[in-house]
Amino acid sequence: MAKKSEDTKVLDPRINRIAKKLEAIRKEKGYTSYENFAIDKGLPRMQYWRMEKGTNFQFESLLKILDALEMSLADFFEEFE
């Protein structure tokens, strides 16, 4: 039987919310594929995918994505407490 790793990291719920919002905004902009979005916007494809999954979350990457979406930090975080 496989042993569950004790090192499995539980994601912060705030990161999950941000990741889900990135995905939702991408889809609102008409991109059903994260790959097409990343390629069209000049973003590293796998890095963007990891951001949407919440597994590689760096603010520098978030800023690049928001620039590609032409969205400010204030607009992105307006519904967060």
Buried (B, 14 or more C-beta within 10 A) or exposed (E): EEEEEEEEEEEEEEBBEBBEBBBEBBEEBEBEEBEEBBBEBEBEEEBBBBBBBBEEBEEEBBEBBBEBBEEEEEEBEEEEE
